[in-house]
């Protein structure tokens, strides 16, 4: 049995299994063995903590995949662990953002290191020098990595003059955009999730995590209760959350009624038995109207059916993202 090391910081990056998930995993390992390899870096587990614990507890053998030469330092390992979770687990956008935010410190450190070592960036035919530590964001204020507002001050060195300057021109790393890229979300979403994690009561975080409310609604509630005392904050959060539940229940009820109506119409159409003979009888015994009027009415009905068909085709294209 391999004796592997556990780095608690690495382990804490991975969302814990629910009791039910862990029980199912243990049953599977006991029945079929450990089918997935434990992945390590320098003999430290970076993927497979739960499998390792279950295997060692039950004396079940397992294979190890080493990635000793894939990473230069702990920070690269952390990024890999988080990205690996995105690929393997069905987690919400909120959870993806929370995981990515755990890399904020290392990315901010990288930004500082770039400034201190004079990292360079080449964009087309220009070198751009930015203010120390400044970060740009489309929807949040320009701040440096310490949260201090930046003055707008960019100096551009043209292609003709760039050789007159030191080519080691420092450039900033936009922390929020880097985190957003890792999580696969907008940097505005990262900004909102960070605010929720810092300031919202646990009940709001859980609701956002489980997709009970949207990130935007969770953020709005967080802003609304921000200046309240802790006890009052929690009480107000629950009140606002209940309002959201009621609104969502009403919306679901409306959607159900619409769905029921559509289903009834479709069912009614499907059970119709109309053939050429019945159409002939209809034309013969219906109120006397010119044939052209019947044809016009049929054309209008066909047009409405085509419109309904397009609605259903668009519904089929919708991908539900949790």
ABEGO torsion letter per residue (X at the ends): XBBBBBBAAAAAABBBBBAAAAAAAAAAAAAAEBABBBBBBGGBBABGAAAAAAAAAAGBBBBBBBAAAABABAAAAAAAAAAAAAAABBBBAAAAAAAAAAAAAAAAAAAAAAAAAGBBBBBEABBBBBBBGBBBBAABBBBBAAGBBBBBBBBBBBAAAAAABBABBBBBBBAAAAAAAAAGBBAAAAAAAAAAAAABBAAAAAAAAAGABBAAAAAAAAAAAAABBAAAAAAAAAAAAAAAAAAAAAAAAAAAAAAAAAAAAAAAAAABBBBAAAAAAAAAABBBBBAAAAAAAAAAAAAAAAAAAAAAAAAAABBBBX
